[in-house]
Amino acid sequence: MNRAINRLKIIFVGIFIASIVGVFGYHYLWVWPKARCDARQDAAWAGKWLKCAKVYPIENLTGRPANLPPINTDTSKMEGPSVRNPEKK
């Protein structure tokens, strides 16, 4: 009986240590970097890659001013077959 209690004690201590390592690893790899990234105002957390990236507005990439209306929004001027307007035979 004493040997079984000692074995169970070792098993539970091992499970406890493994769970502590898992929780610490989760916080080290996910929670703390995400909190640091969220503290920055110009960055966004990409959880899939575990990266903090700077957010660039589309206007910076395209050079198009933000106050211009969208291009090609009038569907009546669009030509060619589509799902809504199939080509008639």
N, CA, C and O atoms as CSV, one atom per row, in Angstrom:
chain,resi,resn,atom,element,x,y,z
A,1,MET,N,N,0.818,-1.189,0.000
A,1,MET,CA,C,0.000,0.000,0.000
A,1,MET,C,C,0.864,1.255,0.000
A,1,MET,O,O,0.549,2.227,-0.688
A,2,ASN,N,N,1.948,1.239,0.767
A,2,ASN,CA,C,2.813,2.398,0.865
A,2,ASN,C,C,3.479,2.689,-0.483
A,2,ASN,O,O,3.670,3.855,-0.829
A,3,ARG,N,N,3.839,1.648,-1.254
A,3,ARG,CA,C,4.469,1.814,-2.549
A,3,ARG,C,C,3.498,2.449,-3.537
A,3,ARG,O,O,3.911,3.263,-4.363
A,4,ALA,N,N,2.229,2.098,-3.470
A,4,ALA,CA,C,1.219,2.674,-4.359
A,4,ALA,C,C,1.015,4.159,-4.049
A,4,ALA,O,O,0.847,4.964,-4.965
A,5,ILE,N,N,1.028,4.518,-2.785
A,5,ILE,CA,C,0.869,5.929,-2.412
A,5,ILE,C,C,2.064,6.738,-2.899
A,5,ILE,O,O,1.896,7.847,-3.406
A,6,ASN,N,N,3.268,6.193,-2.749
A,6,ASN,CA,C,4.456,6.893,-3.233
A,6,ASN,C,C,4.424,7.052,-4.750
A,6,ASN,O,O,4.796,8.105,-5.268
A,7,ARG,N,N,3.988,6.031,-5.460
A,7,ARG,CA,C,3.894,6.099,-6.914
A,7,ARG,C,C,2.860,7.145,-7.333
A,7,ARG,O,O,3.110,7.929,-8.248
A,8,LEU,N,N,1.701,7.161,-6.670
A,8,LEU,CA,C,0.681,8.167,-6.977
A,8,LEU,C,C,1.174,9.575,-6.653
A,8,LEU,O,O,0.869,10.527,-7.371
A,9,LYS,N,N,1.923,9.699,-5.587
A,9,LYS,CA,C,2.471,11.002,-5.212
A,9,LYS,C,C,3.409,11.504,-6.307
A,9,LYS,O,O,3.340,12.676,-6.678
A,10,ILE,N,N,4.271,10.657,-6.825
A,10,ILE,CA,C,5.198,11.038,-7.895
A,10,ILE,C,C,4.432,11.380,-9.171
A,10,ILE,O,O,4.784,12.330,-9.871
A,11,ILE,N,N,3.402,10.623,-9.470
A,11,ILE,CA,C,2.597,10.887,-10.677
A,11,ILE,C,C,1.910,12.242,-10.562
A,11,ILE,O,O,1.945,13.027,-11.509
A,12,PHE,N,N,1.289,12.532,-9.427
A,12,PHE,CA,C,0.591,13.810,-9.264
A,12,PHE,C,C,1.554,14.991,-9.240
A,12,PHE,O,O,1.234,16.057,-9.767
A,13,VAL,N,N,2.717,14.820,-8.641
A,13,VAL,CA,C,3.711,15.893,-8.651
A,13,VAL,C,C,4.192,16.122,-10.086
A,13,VAL,O,O,4.391,17.267,-10.492
A,14,GLY,N,N,4.378,15.062,-10.846
A,14,GLY,CA,C,4.776,15.196,-12.249
A,14,GLY,C,C,3.719,15.902,-13.077
A,14,GLY,O,O,4.049,16.758,-13.898
A,15,ILE,N,N,2.450,15.559,-12.877
A,15,ILE,CA,C,1.356,16.236,-13.593
A,15,ILE,C,C,1.297,17.707,-13.198
A,15,ILE,O,O,1.075,18.571,-14.046
A,16,PHE,N,N,1.493,17.989,-11.929
A,16,PHE,CA,C,1.477,19.370,-11.449
A,16,PHE,C,C,2.606,20.185,-12.078
A,16,PHE,O,O,2.381,21.310,-12.524
A,17,ILE,N,N,3.809,19.632,-12.117
A,17,ILE,CA,C,4.951,20.337,-12.713
A,17,ILE,C,C,4.730,20.518,-14.213
A,17,ILE,O,O,5.040,21.581,-14.751
A,18,ALA,N,N,4.205,19.512,-14.891
A,18,ALA,CA,C,3.940,19.635,-16.330
A,18,ALA,C,C,2.892,20.710,-16.604
A,18,ALA,O,O,3.012,21.451,-17.580
A,19,SER,N,N,1.869,20.806,-15.759
A,19,SER,CA,C,0.851,21.835,-15.961
A,19,SER,C,C,1.408,23.225,-15.692
A,19,SER,O,O,1.034,24.176,-16.379
A,20,ILE,N,N,2.291,23.366,-14.709
A,20,ILE,CA,C,2.922,24.658,-14.443
A,20,ILE,C,C,3.791,25.069,-15.627
A,20,ILE,O,O,3.762,26.230,-16.035
A,21,VAL,N,N,4.552,24.150,-16.177
A,21,VAL,CA,C,5.384,24.447,-17.345
A,21,VAL,C,C,4.504,24.818,-18.540
A,21,VAL,O,O,4.846,25.730,-19.292
A,22,GLY,N,N,3.384,24.130,-18.723
A,22,GLY,CA,C,2.474,24.454,-19.815
A,22,GLY,C,C,1.860,25.836,-19.689
A,22,GLY,O,O,1.778,26.576,-20.669
A,23,VAL,N,N,1.433,26.181,-18.496
A,23,VAL,CA,C,0.835,27.504,-18.279
A,23,VAL,C,C,1.892,28.592,-18.465
A,23,VAL,O,O,1.618,29.615,-19.094
A,24,PHE,N,N,3.080,28.386,-17.932
A,24,PHE,CA,C,4.146,29.371,-18.100
A,24,PHE,C,C,4.529,29.506,-19.576
A,24,PHE,O,O,4.740,30.619,-20.058
A,25,GLY,N,N,4.619,28.400,-20.288
A,25,GLY,CA,C,4.940,28.452,-21.720
A,25,GLY,C,C,3.879,29.180,-22.514
A,25,GLY,O,O,4.205,29.953,-23.415
A,26,TYR,N,N,2.604,28.948,-22.197
A,26,TYR,CA,C,1.507,29.645,-22.871
A,26,TYR,C,C,1.605,31.151,-22.643
A,26,TYR,O,O,1.449,31.939,-23.575
A,27,HIS,N,N,1.862,31.539,-21.414
A,27,HIS,CA,C,1.983,32.969,-21.122
A,27,HIS,C,C,3.231,33.562,-21.781
A,27,HIS,O,O,3.189,34.688,-22.278
A,28,TYR,N,N,4.325,32.827,-21.789
A,28,TYR,CA,C,5.567,33.320,-22.375
A,28,TYR,C,C,5.451,33.464,-23.892
A,28,TYR,O,O,5.978,34.422,-24.458
A,29,LEU,N,N,4.769,32.529,-24.559
A,29,LEU,CA,C,4.684,32.552,-26.022
A,29,LEU,C,C,3.495,33.339,-26.550
A,29,LEU,O,O,3.545,33.811,-27.686
A,30,TRP,N,N,2.427,33.500,-25.773
A,30,TRP,CA,C,1.208,34.108,-26.308
A,30,TRP,C,C,0.744,35.343,-25.538
A,30,TRP,O,O,0.594,36.412,-26.129
A,31,VAL,N,N,0.518,35.216,-24.248
A,31,VAL,CA,C,-0.139,36.271,-23.473
A,31,VAL,C,C,0.752,37.502,-23.319
A,31,VAL,O,O,0.301,38.613,-23.594
A,32,TRP,N,N,1.998,37.337,-22.889
A,32,TRP,CA,C,2.861,38.489,-22.650
A,32,TRP,C,C,3.231,39.217,-23.943
A,32,TRP,O,O,3.187,40.447,-23.958
A,33,PRO,N,N,3.595,38.522,-25.033
A,33,PRO,CA,C,3.862,39.262,-26.272
A,33,PRO,C,C,2.622,39.979,-26.813
A,33,PRO,O,O,2.731,41.079,-27.353
A,34,LYS,N,N,1.449,39.363,-26.671
A,34,LYS,CA,C,0.216,40.006,-27.141
A,34,LYS,C,C,-0.078,41.249,-26.313
A,34,LYS,O,O,-0.520,42.260,-26.858
A,35,ALA,N,N,0.157,41.192,-25.016
A,35,ALA,CA,C,-0.070,42.361,-24.168
A,35,ALA,C,C,0.891,43.493,-24.523
A,35,ALA,O,O,0.494,44.658,-24.551
A,36,ARG,N,N,2.167,43.152,-24.796
A,36,ARG,CA,C,3.119,44.176,-25.217
A,36,ARG,C,C,2.724,44.777,-26.557
A,36,ARG,O,O,2.863,45.982,-26.766
A,37,CYS,N,N,2.233,43.944,-27.461
A,37,CYS,CA,C,1.814,44.431,-28.779
A,37,CYS,C,C,0.572,45.301,-28.666
A,37,CYS,O,O,0.473,46.325,-29.342
A,38,ASP,N,N,-0.371,44.914,-27.827
A,38,ASP,CA,C,-1.579,45.706,-27.646
A,38,ASP,C,C,-1.282,47.052,-26.987
A,38,ASP,O,O,-2.027,48.013,-27.176
A,39,ALA,N,N,-0.203,47.124,-26.218
A,39,ALA,CA,C,0.167,48.384,-25.585
A,39,ALA,C,C,0.671,49.393,-26.616
A,39,ALA,O,O,0.539,50.602,-26.424
A,40,ARG,N,N,1.248,48.893,-27.705
A,40,ARG,CA,C,1.666,49.788,-28.784
A,40,ARG,C,C,0.437,50.189,-29.575
A,40,ARG,O,O,-0.412,49.348,-29.871
A,41,GLN,N,N,0.333,51.452,-29.917
A,41,GLN,CA,C,-0.860,51.944,-30.607
A,41,GLN,C,C,-0.802,51.691,-32.108
A,41,GLN,O,O,-1.853,51.619,-32.745
A,42,ASP,N,N,0.374,51.554,-32.694
A,42,ASP,CA,C,0.492,51.421,-34.145
A,42,ASP,C,C,0.745,49.986,-34.595
A,42,ASP,O,O,1.208,49.765,-35.714
A,43,ALA,N,N,0.450,49.017,-33.749
A,43,ALA,CA,C,0.753,47.630,-34.078
A,43,ALA,C,C,-0.465,46.743,-33.860
A,43,ALA,O,O,-1.389,47.091,-33.125
A,44,ALA,N,N,-0.442,45.592,-34.515
A,44,ALA,CA,C,-1.524,44.610,-34.379
A,44,ALA,C,C,-0.908,43.236,-34.156
A,44,ALA,O,O,0.152,42.932,-34.704
A,45,TRP,N,N,-1.552,42.423,-33.371
A,45,TRP,CA,C,-1.074,41.086,-33.036
A,45,TRP,C,C,-1.579,40.100,-34.071
A,45,TRP,O,O,-2.783,40.009,-34.309
A,46,ALA,N,N,-0.677,39.367,-34.685
A,46,ALA,CA,C,-1.010,38.309,-35.629
A,46,ALA,C,C,-0.819,36.986,-34.894
A,46,ALA,O,O,0.291,36.459,-34.830
A,47,GLY,N,N,-1.899,36.459,-34.346
A,47,GLY,CA,C,-1.816,35.274,-33.506
A,47,GLY,C,C,-1.411,34.022,-34.257
A,47,GLY,O,O,-0.826,33.112,-33.670
A,48,LYS,N,N,-1.715,33.961,-35.552
A,48,LYS,CA,C,-1.365,32.778,-36.328
A,48,LYS,C,C,0.151,32.604,-36.404
A,48,LYS,O,O,0.653,31.480,-36.368
A,49,TRP,N,N,0.876,33.716,-36.509
A,49,TRP,CA,C,2.326,33.677,-36.626
A,49,TRP,C,C,3.024,34.113,-35.345
A,49,TRP,O,O,4.254,34.123,-35.290
A,50,LEU,N,N,2.268,34.472,-34.322
A,50,LEU,CA,C,2.818,34.947,-33.053
A,50,LEU,C,C,3.749,36.133,-33.267
A,50,LEU,O,O,4.853,36.178,-32.723
A,51,LYS,N,N,3.290,37.091,-34.063
A,51,LYS,CA,C,4.094,38.265,-34.396
A,51,LYS,C,C,3.319,39.539,-34.118
A,51,LYS,O,O,2.091,39.562,-34.185
A,52,CYS,N,N,4.042,40.584,-33.811
A,52,CYS,CA,C,3.484,41.916,-33.663
A,52,CYS,C,C,3.924,42.708,-34.885
A,52,CYS,O,O,5.121,42.884,-35.117
A,53,ALA,N,N,2.968,43.183,-35.663
A,53,ALA,CA,C,3.286,43.863,-36.910
A,53,ALA,C,C,2.735,45.272,-36.916
A,53,ALA,O,O,1.694,45.557,-36.323
A,54,LYS,N,N,3.449,46.141,-37.592
A,54,LYS,CA,C,3.003,47.524,-37.734
A,54,LYS,C,C,1.883,47.570,-38.766
A,54,LYS,O,O,1.962,46.918,-39.807
A,55,VAL,N,N,0.837,48.346,-38.472
A,55,VAL,CA,C,-0.303,48.459,-39.360
A,55,VAL,C,C,-0.061,49.633,-40.306
A,55,VAL,O,O,0.190,50.754,-39.865
A,56,TYR,N,N,-0.139,49.364,-41.604
A,56,TYR,CA,C,0.001,50.401,-42.614
A,56,TYR,C,C,-1.351,50.643,-43.267
A,56,TYR,O,O,-1.979,49.696,-43.741
A,57,PRO,N,N,-1.810,51.884,-43.304
A,57,PRO,CA,C,-3.055,52.178,-44.009
A,57,PRO,C,C,-2.882,51.930,-45.508
A,57,PRO,O,O,-1.784,52.080,-46.044
A,58,ILE,N,N,-3.954,51.555,-46.170
A,58,ILE,CA,C,-3.897,51.254,-47.594
A,58,ILE,C,C,-3.498,52.491,-48.397
A,58,ILE,O,O,-2.932,52.364,-49.483
A,59,GLU,N,N,-3.786,53.681,-47.875
A,59,GLU,CA,C,-3.419,54.903,-48.580
A,59,GLU,C,C,-1.904,55.045,-48.689
A,59,GLU,O,O,-1.407,55.578,-49.681
A,60,ASN,N,N,-1.171,54.581,-47.697
A,60,ASN,CA,C,0.292,54.641,-47.752
A,60,ASN,C,C,0.842,53.698,-48.808
A,60,ASN,O,O,1.847,54.007,-49.449
A,61,LEU,N,N,0.208,52.572,-48.995
A,61,LEU,CA,C,0.708,51.591,-49.946
A,61,LEU,C,C,0.349,51.946,-51.385
A,61,LEU,O,O,1.156,51.729,-52.289
A,62,THR,N,N,-0.853,52.491,-51.614
A,62,THR,CA,C,-1.303,52.772,-52.972
A,62,THR,C,C,-1.035,54.194,-53.412
A,62,THR,O,O,-0.987,54.469,-54.611
A,63,GLY,N,N,-0.861,55.092,-52.481
A,63,GLY,CA,C,-0.674,56.489,-52.820
A,63,GLY,C,C,-1.971,57.209,-53.136
A,63,GLY,O,O,-1.935,58.371,-53.539
A,64,ARG,N,N,-3.090,56.573,-52.971
A,64,ARG,CA,C,-4.398,57.159,-53.257
A,64,ARG,C,C,-4.896,57.887,-52.005
A,64,ARG,O,O,-4.855,57.319,-50.914
A,65,PRO,N,N,-5.367,59.136,-52.142
A,65,PRO,CA,C,-5.867,59.863,-50.974
A,65,PRO,C,C,-7.105,59.180,-50.374
A,65,PRO,O,O,-7.863,58.508,-51.073
A,66,ALA,N,N,-7.282,59.367,-49.089
A,66,ALA,CA,C,-8.373,58.695,-48.381
A,66,ALA,C,C,-9.729,59.321,-48.680
A,66,ALA,O,O,-10.749,58.655,-48.507
A,67,ASN,N,N,-9.779,60.576,-49.123
A,67,ASN,CA,C,-11.065,61.236,-49.303
A,67,ASN,C,C,-11.666,61.025,-50.688
A,67,ASN,O,O,-12.736,61.571,-50.957
A,68,LEU,N,N,-11.037,60.263,-51.579
A,68,LEU,CA,C,-11.596,59.993,-52.901
A,68,LEU,C,C,-12.661,58.902,-52.821
A,68,LEU,O,O,-12.547,57.988,-52.004
A,69,PRO,N,N,-13.701,58.988,-53.665
A,69,PRO,CA,C,-14.714,57.921,-53.654
A,69,PRO,C,C,-14.146,56.637,-54.259
A,69,PRO,O,O,-13.161,56.686,-54.995
A,70,PRO,N,N,-14.751,55.502,-53.958
A,70,PRO,CA,C,-14.265,54.230,-54.513
A,70,PRO,C,C,-14.408,54.197,-56.032
A,70,PRO,O,O,-15.268,54.866,-56.605
A,71,ILE,N,N,-13.564,53.419,-56.659
A,71,ILE,CA,C,-13.589,53.275,-58.114
A,71,ILE,C,C,-14.544,52.132,-58.475
A,71,ILE,O,O,-14.629,51.132,-57.761
A,72,ASN,N,N,-15.266,52.294,-59.600
A,72,ASN,CA,C,-16.133,51.243,-60.165
A,72,ASN,C,C,-17.212,50.786,-59.188
A,72,ASN,O,O,-17.365,49.590,-58.943
A,73,THR,N,N,-17.946,51.717,-58.642
A,73,THR,CA,C,-19.035,51.336,-57.752
A,73,THR,C,C,-20.379,51.320,-58.461
A,73,THR,O,O,-21.341,50.777,-57.919
A,74,ASP,N,N,-20.480,51.895,-59.654
A,74,ASP,CA,C,-21.729,51.897,-60.407
A,74,ASP,C,C,-21.809,50.609,-61.219
A,74,ASP,O,O,-21.113,50.464,-62.224
A,75,THR,N,N,-22.650,49.677,-60.791
A,75,THR,CA,C,-22.722,48.376,-61.452
A,75,THR,C,C,-23.402,48.450,-62.807
A,75,THR,O,O,-23.231,47.541,-63.620
A,76,SER,N,N,-24.166,49.499,-63.081
A,76,SER,CA,C,-24.818,49.594,-64.388
A,76,SER,C,C,-23.807,49.877,-65.489
A,76,SER,O,O,-24.084,49.577,-66.650
A,77,LYS,N,N,-22.657,50.436,-65.173
A,77,LYS,CA,C,-21.639,50.731,-66.169
A,77,LYS,C,C,-20.682,49.567,-66.406
A,77,LYS,O,O,-19.888,49.592,-67.346
A,78,MET,N,N,-20.757,48.569,-65.568
A,78,MET,CA,C,-19.865,47.423,-65.712
A,78,MET,C,C,-20.350,46.546,-66.847
A,78,MET,O,O,-21.553,46.342,-67.011
A,79,GLU,N,N,-19.417,46.027,-67.630
A,79,GLU,CA,C,-19.768,45.208,-68.789
A,79,GLU,C,C,-19.308,43.775,-68.566
A,79,GLU,O,O,-18.473,43.491,-67.707
A,80,GLY,N,N,-19.879,42.887,-69.362
A,80,GLY,CA,C,-19.471,41.498,-69.320
A,80,GLY,C,C,-20.425,40.651,-68.501
A,80,GLY,O,O,-21.172,41.171,-67.673
A,81,PRO,N,N,-20.403,39.336,-68.732
A,81,PRO,CA,C,-21.298,38.440,-67.993
A,81,PRO,C,C,-20.857,38.316,-66.538
A,81,PRO,O,O,-19.675,38.418,-66.209
A,82,SER,N,N,-21.828,38.098,-65.702
A,82,SER,CA,C,-21.558,37.881,-64.292
A,82,SER,C,C,-22.627,36.949,-63.742
A,82,SER,O,O,-23.478,36.467,-64.489
A,83,VAL,N,N,-22.589,36.705,-62.487
A,83,VAL,CA,C,-23.594,35.847,-61.855
A,83,VAL,C,C,-24.936,36.529,-61.852
A,83,VAL,O,O,-25.958,35.889,-62.100
A,84,ARG,N,N,-24.954,37.827,-61.574
A,84,ARG,CA,C,-26.219,38.565,-61.536
A,84,ARG,C,C,-26.751,38.892,-62.921
A,84,ARG,O,O,-27.962,38.961,-63.130
A,85,ASN,N,N,-25.847,39.092,-63.857
A,85,ASN,CA,C,-26.236,39.493,-65.196
A,85,ASN,C,C,-25.599,38.525,-66.198
A,85,ASN,O,O,-24.585,38.856,-66.812
A,86,PRO,N,N,-26.183,37.331,-66.372
A,86,PRO,CA,C,-25.551,36.352,-67.275
A,86,PRO,C,C,-25.679,36.794,-68.722
A,86,PRO,O,O,-26.576,37.555,-69.083
A,87,GLU,N,N,-24.775,36.308,-69.530
A,87,GLU,CA,C,-24.783,36.652,-70.951
A,87,GLU,C,C,-25.945,35.945,-71.625
A,87,GLU,O,O,-26.132,34.739,-71.465
A,88,LYS,N,N,-26.739,36.721,-72.394
A,88,LYS,CA,C,-27.917,36.162,-73.072
A,88,LYS,C,C,-27.521,35.654,-74.440
A,88,LYS,O,O,-26.709,36.271,-75.130
A,89,LYS,N,N,-28.097,34.522,-74.834
A,89,LYS,CA,C,-27.772,33.915,-76.130
A,89,LYS,C,C,-28.936,34.014,-77.073
A,89,LYS,O,O,-28.847,33.556,-78.213
